[in-house]
């Protein structure tokens, strides 16, 4: 369930960091909270990183180490200047009364921050990930640029509920959540998926050659599927899809025009460079190990 608004895109490293902070929580702590970092565009909010923030929570009050959160954010900006504070996360299934107080703090750090909840206790049988935003008056502002093309963006106006001057509450509304990953993150995700099939729930890293062989096998399977689809279309068994045809044409155009002999020479040259780098790295490692043994003599 979601309201009309931006889509929250979450990377796997964020979920892994949240689970790690929950497993390392202090004794007696019921949940952990942290800051979400990422980027914001016109139609989506991309969560690329996060860090946990120490806090103490009881039935009557909540205390957050704001100085720690500021220092951590300053350190993150040195590494990734493009990542900004976009909200905060908390482990648990529901939004508590203290969530309103914490959200007020992050509202001073970001414009209409999101609140992410992760059910690390698996109360529903799986780790539900939900994203919320404080109820606000949502407007769509459209302006025309110099070329006459309309560019639209979401504009939020904060809306509070309750009696003015007395008790004031906040209502959170859900947003759509989507999981995305970079190519480098795909390696870790695939490895975690393979652990589901092993009895010990563990799986070691494969060698580079095995990864290349696996990738080549997947590419061959996909090419077989594409060829079978094309043959079915040509024979009239399947109705042609124009969108699929455009994707296939774009794929064919991306393949460089090169002869088999030139491709073989280029591949052999790259393999030789790789072998040379591997040899030099092994030689350096052996010299370092030998130097450590000589120092201990």
N, C-alpha and C positions, 0 to 999 in steps of 0.2 A: 504494500500500500504506500502511495507517495502522493505528494501534492505537486502542483505545477511549479517547477523550479529547477535549479541546476542538478545535474547528476553527479553523485559522489563516486569518483574512481579511486579504488584502493589498490596499492601494490602489495605483493606478498611479504616484502620485508617489514611492512608496517604490522601486519598480523603476527609475524614471527616475533617482533620486538614486544608487542603487547603480551603475548603468551609468556615470553621470557621474563618480563617484569612481574607478571602474576606469579610465576613459579618462584621468583626470588623475593617475594614480598616479606615484610617483617612478620614475625610471629604474632598472631592475634589479629592481623589486619584482614578485614573482610574483602577489600577490593583495592585496586591501585588506579591512579589517574595519571595522565600525562598530556603533553602538548603535541598537537598534530602540525606537521609542516608540509608545505606543498605549494602549488600554484593555482591560480584562479583565472579562468577565462570567461567568455560571455555565457557559455552554456554548461559548464562543468566545473567541478572542484576536484583537483587531482591530489591525492594524499600520497606523498613519496617518502616521508620519513616521520619519525616521532621519537620522543624520549620521555621517560617516566619522571614524575615530580613527587618528591616526598610529601606526605600529608598525614595528619592525625584526624581521626573521625570518631565521634561518639554520637549518642542519641541527641545530645543538646547542641553540640557545636562541631565545627570543622575548621582545621587550621592547615593552610597550604604554605609551603616554603616558596614564596614568590621570588625571593632573592636568588634561590637556586635556579628557578625557571628562567629568570632573566639572564643569568650567567651562562646557562647552557645554550640559550638561544643566540647569545653573542658569539659563543664558540662555533655553533653551527653556521652562522653567517660567514665566518672566515673560510669555511670549506665549501659551502653551497650558498653563494649570495642570492641566488634566484629563489630560494625557498623561504617562504614567509609563514607566519603563524596563521593558520586557517581555522583553528578550533582546538578541541581537547577530547580526550577519550577517557572512558571509565569501564572497568570490568564489572559485569553484572547483567542481569536480565531486564531490570526496570530502571526508570529515572527516579531518584530519591529527592527528598526535600533539600538536601545539601547540594544537589546538582544545580539548583537555581543560584545559590550563592557563588559556587565555583564558576558558573557560566557568566555571572556578572563581572567577574575579574577578567575573563577572556574577552568579554565584550569591549573592554578598554584596550585590549591588545590587537583586536581585529574587528573588521566591520561585519556584523552579523555572523559570528563564528558558528561552526557546526559542532554538534555533540555526537560522538561515536560511542556506541555501547557494544561490548563484546562479551558474550555469555561463555566465559572461560570455564565455568563450573558445569557446563553442559546440562542445564536444568531441563531443556527441551529435547535432550538426546543428541544435539549437535551444537556447534558454536555459532549461534546466530549473531550476525553483524548487522547493526542497524544505525542509521544516521538520522539525526534530527536537526532542526533549525528552530529557533524561537519564533513563535507566531508573530508575523509582521504583515503590514500592508504591502503586498507585492505589486509593483507596477512594472510595465515594460516600456522603456524609453527608446524610441526610434528616432534617429537623426539621419539626414541625408548628407553624404559626403560631397566632395567637389565633382565627382562623376555622376551624381544623381542616384547613387545606390543607397538604400536604407540600411543602416546598421543599428541593430537592436541589442539592448542589454537589460538585465534585471536590476531593478532598484528596490531596495528594501527600506521600509520605514517601520521602526520599532513600535510595537503595540503592546501595552501592558493591560492586565485585567485586574479588576478589583475596585475598591472604593478609593477615590482620590484622597490623598493625605492620610490614609490609614493602611489597611492591609492590601498589598499589591501582589498579585501572582503572575506567573508566566506559563504559557502553554507552548509545548513543543510539538511540532508537526513533522512527520517522517519524510525523508527524501529517498529517491531511488539510489541503490548501491550497485556498483559494477566493479568487477575485479579485472585488472589489467596487469601486464608485466612487460618488462624489457626483455630483450633476447637473452641477456646474461642471467636474469632471474628465472627464465624458463628452465635452465639447467637444474637449478635447485628444486623447482616445482616438480619436474619430471622425476627427480631422484626421490623426493618424498612420496610421490605416487607409487613408485615401485616398492616402497617398504610395506605397503598394504598387503602385498601378496606373499610376504615372507613370514614364517612363524615367529621369529624373534623380533619382528618389527624393526629390523636394522638392515641396512644395505650399504656396502662400501662403494667408493668412487671407482668408476671404470677407467681404463686407460684411454689415452688419446686416440689410439688406433681403433679401439672398440666403439668410441663415440663417433668416429668418422664412418665406420662400417654401419652403425645403426642409423646415422643420418642418411647415408646413401641408400639403405634399404627402405627407409620411409619415403624418400624421393622417388624411388622406383615404384613403390606401391601407389603413390599419388599419380605418377605418369600412367600407370596401368589403368587406374580409374578414369583418368581424363580420356585416354584412347578408347576405352570401352564406351564412354558417353558419346564421343564423336562418331564412332561406328554405328551406334544405335540411332543417332540423329540422321546420319546419311542413309541408313536403311529404312527410315521411317518408323522405327519402333518407338521413338521418343520425340515429342514435340520440341523444336528448337527454342531455346531461351536466349533472347537478345542480350540480357545482362551477362549471362555466362559466356556468350560469344565475345563480348567486349573484354571481359577479364582474360580470356584465353589469348585474344589478339594482343593485349597489353603485355602478357607474359612472353609471347613469341617475340615481340619487338625488343624486349629487354635482353634477349639472348644475343651476345656479340657474334658477328660474322667472322669466323676464324677457321682456318683450315686445320685438319687433324694433326698435321705435322707441326704447325706452329703451336698448337695447344699442347702437344706432347713436350716440345722443347721448353715451353713456359712452365709446365708442371714439374719437369725434371729440375729446372733451375731453382724453383721454389723449394723443392724437396732437398736439394743440396744445401741451400741456405739454412733450412731448418735443421738439418743434420749437423751443420757446422756450429750453429748456436747451441744445440744440445751438447755437442762435444765440449765446447768451451765452458759451458756451465758445469758439466760434470768434472772437468779438469779443475775449475776454480773450487768446487766443493771438496775435491780430494786434497787440494793444497791447503785449504783452511783446516780440514780435519788433521792433516799431517802436522801443521803448525801448532795446533792445540796439543797434540801428543808430545811434540818436542819441548813445548813450554813446561809441561808437567814433569819432564825428566830432571 
